[in-house]
Amino acid sequence: MCCFSQPVRSVHSTNIFARPADERRQFLVYSMTLDARKELAMILPLPVKTPAAENDVEFIDLHFDHSLFCQPTPEQRPASEEWQETAMVAFPSIQIEMSL
């Protein structure tokens, strides 16, 4: 979950994608729709080993690719439920642990 440096009017359509990349790295993709009256900063806590250095996190701009969180339309899906099985193989479940 993120927080903001200024008040916001609304935040919705949040999507989070997290998967391990290898033994040392993971991918975290965060998408949302935001309505705010002023320019602000989004603060997103990231899980990193400590002590963390600035180069321990790499940001990749994906603003040009709007398809990452899109569901296929019925016309794009195979006739069978095979597409669901393929999605499960491509994106296996992982357990996310949170502590307060």
Contact map, one row per residue, 1 for C-alpha under 8 A:
1110000000000000000000000000000000000000000110000000000000000000000000000000000000000000000000000000
1111000000000000000000000000000000000000011110000000000000000000000000000000000000000000000000000000
1111100000000000000000000000000000000000011100000000000000000000000000000000000000000000000000000000
0111111100000000000000000000000000000001111000000000000000000000000000000000000000000000000000000000
0011111000000000000000000000000000000001111000000000000000000000000000000000000000000000000000000000
0001111100000000000000000000000000000111100000000000000000000000000000000000000000000000000000000000
0001111110000000000000000000000000010000000000000000000000000000000000000000000000000000000000000000
0001011111100000000000000000000001111000000000000000000000000000000000000000000000000000000000000000
0000001111100000000000000000000001111000000000000000000000000000000000000000000000000000000000000000
0000000111110000000000000000000001110000000000000000000000000000000000000000000000000000000000000000
0000000111111100000000000000000111100000000000000000000000000000000000000000000000000000000000000000
0000000001111100000000000000000111000000000000000000000000000000000000000000000000000000000000000000
0000000000111110000000000000001110000000000000000000000000000000000000000000000000000000000000000000
0000000000111111000000000000011110000000000000000000000000000000000000000000000000000000000000000000
0000000000001111100000000000111100000000000000000000000000000000000010000000000000000000000000000000
0000000000000111110000000001111000000000000000000000000000000000000000000000000000000000000000000000
0000000000000011111000000011110000000000000000000000000000000000000000000000000000000000000000000000
0000000000000001111100000111100000000000000000000000000000000000000000000000000000000000000000000000
0000000000000000111110000111000000000000000000000000000000000000000000000000000000000000001001000000
0000000000000000011111101110000000000000000000000000000000000000000000000000000000000000000000000000
0000000000000000001111111110000000000000000000000000000000000000000000000000000000000000000000000000
0000000000000000000111111100000000000000000000000000000000000000000000000000000000000000000000000000
0000000000000000000111111000000000000000000000000000000000000000000000000000000000000000000000000000
0000000000000000000011111100000000000000000000000000000000000000000000000000000000000000000000000000
0000000000000000000111111110000000000000000000000000000000000000000000000000000000000000000000000000
0000000000000000011111011111000000000000000000000000000000000000000000000000000000000000000000000000
0000000000000000111110001111100000000000000000000000000000000000000000000000000000000000000000000000
0000000000000001111000000111110000000000000000000000000000000000000000000000000000000000000000000000
0000000000000011110000000011111000000000000000000000000000000000000000000000000000000000000000000000
0000000000000111100000000001111100000000000000000000000000000000000000000000000000000000000000000000
0000000000001111000000000000111110000000000000000000000000000000000000000000000000000000000000000000
0000000000111110000000000000011111000000000000000000000000000000000000000000000000000000000000000000
0000000000111100000000000000001111100000000000000000000000000000000000000000000000000000000000000000
0000000111110000000000000000000111110000000000000000000000000000000000000000000000000000000000000000
0000000111100000000000000000000011111000000000000000000000000000000000000000000000000000000000000000
0000001111000000000000000000000001111110000000000000000000000000000000000000000000000000000000000000
0000000110000000000000000000000000111110000000000000000000000000000000000000000000000000000000000000
0000010000000000000000000000000000011111000000000000000000000000000000000000000000000000000000000000
0000010000000000000000000000000000011111100000000000000000000000000000000000000000000000000000000000
0001110000000000000000000000000000000111110000000000000000000000000000000000000000000000000000000000
0001110000000000000000000000000000000011111000000000000000000000000000000000000000000000000000000000
0111100000000000000000000000000000000001111100000000000000000000000000000000000000000000000000000000
0111100000000000000000000000000000000000111110000000000000000000000000000000000000000000000000000000
1110000000000000000000000000000000000000011111000000000000000000000000000000000000000000000000000000
1100000000000000000000000000000000000000001111100000000000000000000000000000000000000000000000000000
0000000000000000000000000000000000000000000111110000000000000000000000000000000000000000000000000000
0000000000000000000000000000000000000000000011111000000000000000000000000000000000000000000000000000
0000000000000000000000000000000000000000000001111101000100000000000000000000000000000000000000000000
0000000000000000000000000000000000000000000000111111000000000000000000000000000000000000000000000000
0000000000000000000000000000000000000000000000011111000000000000000000000000000000000000000000000000
0000000000000000000000000000000000000000000000001111100000000000000000000000000000000000000000000000
0000000000000000000000000000000000000000000000011111110100000000000000000000000000000000000000000000
0000000000000000000000000000000000000000000000000011111100000000000000000000000000000000000000000000
0000000000000000000000000000000000000000000000000001111110000000000000000000000000000000000000000000
0000000000000000000000000000000000000000000000000000111111000000000000000000000000000000000000000000
0000000000000000000000000000000000000000000000010001111111000000000000000000000000000000000000000000
0000000000000000000000000000000000000000000000000000011111100000000000000000000000000000000000000000
0000000000000000000000000000000000000000000000000000001111110000000000000000000000000000000000000000
0000000000000000000000000000000000000000000000000000000011111000000000000000000000000000000000000000
0000000000000000000000000000000000000000000000000000000001111100000000000000000000000000000000000000
0000000000000000000000000000000000000000000000000000000000111111000000000000000000000000000000000000
0000000000000000000000000000000000000000000000000000000000011111110000000000000000000000000000000000
0000000000000000000000000000000000000000000000000000000000001111110000000000000000000000000000000000
0000000000000000000000000000000000000000000000000000000000001111110000000000000000000000000000000000
0000000000000000000000000000000000000000000000000000000000000111111100000000000000000000000000000000
0000000000000000000000000000000000000000000000000000000000000111111111000000000000000000000000000000
0000000000000000000000000000000000000000000000000000000000000000111111000000000000000000000000000000
0000000000000000000000000000000000000000000000000000000000000000111111000000000000000000000000000000
0000000000000010000000000000000000000000000000000000000000000000011111100000000000000000000000000000
0000000000000000000000000000000000000000000000000000000000000000011111110000000000000000000000000000
0000000000000000000000000000000000000000000000000000000000000000000011111000000000000000000000000000
0000000000000000000000000000000000000000000000000000000000000000000001111111100000000000000000000000
0000000000000000000000000000000000000000000000000000000000000000000000111111100000000000000000000000
0000000000000000000000000000000000000000000000000000000000000000000000011111100000000000000000000000
0000000000000000000000000000000000000000000000000000000000000000000000011111110000000000000000000000
0000000000000000000000000000000000000000000000000000000000000000000000011111110000000000000000000000
0000000000000000000000000000000000000000000000000000000000000000000000011111111000100000000000000000
0000000000000000000000000000000000000000000000000000000000000000000000000011111111100000000000000000
0000000000000000000000000000000000000000000000000000000000000000000000000000111110000000000000000000
0000000000000000000000000000000000000000000000000000000000000000000000000000011111100000000000000000
0000000000000000000000000000000000000000000000000000000000000000000000000000011111111000000000000000
0000000000000000000000000000000000000000000000000000000000000000000000000000010111111100000000000000
0000000000000000000000000000000000000000000000000000000000000000000000000000110111111110000000000000
0000000000000000000000000000000000000000000000000000000000000000000000000000000011111111000000000000
0000000000000000000000000000000000000000000000000000000000000000000000000000000011111111100000000000
0000000000000000000000000000000000000000000000000000000000000000000000000000000001111111110000000000
0000000000000000000000000000000000000000000000000000000000000000000000000000000000111111111000000000
0000000000000000000000000000000000000000000000000000000000000000000000000000000000011111111110000000
0000000000000000000000000000000000000000000000000000000000000000000000000000000000001111111100000000
0000000000000000000000000000000000000000000000000000000000000000000000000000000000000111111100000000
0000000000000000001000000000000000000000000000000000000000000000000000000000000000000011111110000000
0000000000000000000000000000000000000000000000000000000000000000000000000000000000000001111111000000
0000000000000000000000000000000000000000000000000000000000000000000000000000000000000001001111100000
0000000000000000001000000000000000000000000000000000000000000000000000000000000000000000000111110000
0000000000000000000000000000000000000000000000000000000000000000000000000000000000000000000011111000
0000000000000000000000000000000000000000000000000000000000000000000000000000000000000000000001111100
0000000000000000000000000000000000000000000000000000000000000000000000000000000000000000000000111110
0000000000000000000000000000000000000000000000000000000000000000000000000000000000000000000000011111
0000000000000000000000000000000000000000000000000000000000000000000000000000000000000000000000001111
0000000000000000000000000000000000000000000000000000000000000000000000000000000000000000000000000111
